[in-house]
Amino acid sequence: MDSTGKVLIVDSSWYVPLPLKEYAISRVTVYFYSNGWIPIKYCSLQKAILLHQKANLEGKEILLFPVNLDPNQFSNSFK
């Protein structure tokens, strides 16, 4: 969706659509990275997306992961 509220169609291999409505209540972990992944909150995917957007507007970066995935197990691949 652009700033006018129109839905944009993106033709890109990098495009990842938002999850379907039935996944909105799925639980995720919100992480911040500072010399390692730091879990900061557990919440529903819907709330986590809103939190991500708010953080992004403030120039902060947070990432969302499923609760059963610990990104610290893969931290070398992000460096």
C-alpha positions in Angstrom: 0.0 0.0 0.0 1.4 3.4 -0.9 1.0 6.7 1.0 -2.3 7.4 -0.8 -3.8 4.1 0.4 -3.7 2.4 -3.0 -2.6 -1.2 -3.0 0.6 -1.7 -5.0 1.3 -4.9 -7.0 4.9 -5.8 -6.6 6.6 -8.1 -9.2 9.8 -9.0 -7.4 11.5 -12.2 -6.1 12.1 -10.2 -2.9 8.3 -9.6 -2.3 7.0 -11.4 0.8 3.3 -10.9 1.3 1.9 -10.3 4.8 0.6 -13.5 6.4 -3.0 -14.6 6.0 -5.5 -13.5 8.6 -5.6 -16.9 10.3 -1.9 -16.5 11.3 -2.4 -13.0 12.9 -2.7 -14.5 16.4 0.3 -16.8 16.0 2.9 -16.2 18.7 6.3 -14.8 17.7 9.4 -13.5 19.4 10.6 -10.0 18.8 14.4 -9.7 18.7 17.0 -6.9 18.7 20.5 -7.4 17.6 23.4 -6.1 19.7 26.5 -8.4 19.6 23.9 -11.3 19.5 20.2 -11.7 19.2 18.3 -10.4 22.3 14.7 -11.5 22.7 12.7 -8.5 23.9 9.1 -9.5 23.7 6.7 -12.4 22.9 3.4 -11.3 21.2 1.0 -12.1 18.5 2.2 -11.7 14.9 -0.3 -8.9 14.3 1.0 -6.9 17.3 4.6 -7.7 16.3 4.1 -6.3 12.8 2.7 -3.1 14.3 5.7 -2.9 16.7 8.1 -3.5 13.8 6.5 -0.7 11.8 6.7 1.7 14.8 10.3 0.8 15.5 11.1 1.3 11.8 9.6 4.8 11.9 11.9 5.6 14.8 15.0 4.4 13.0 15.2 1.2 15.0 15.5 -2.3 13.7 13.8 -5.3 15.2 13.2 -8.7 13.7 10.4 -11.2 14.3 11.0 -15.0 14.6 8.8 -17.9 15.4 8.9 -18.8 19.1 10.5 -22.2 18.3 13.4 -20.6 16.4 16.4 -19.2 18.2 18.4 -17.0 15.8 21.4 -17.2 18.1 21.9 -20.8 16.7 22.5 -19.2 13.3 24.2 -16.0 14.4 27.4 -16.7 12.4 25.4 -16.6 9.1 24.3 -13.0 9.8 27.9 -11.5 10.2 
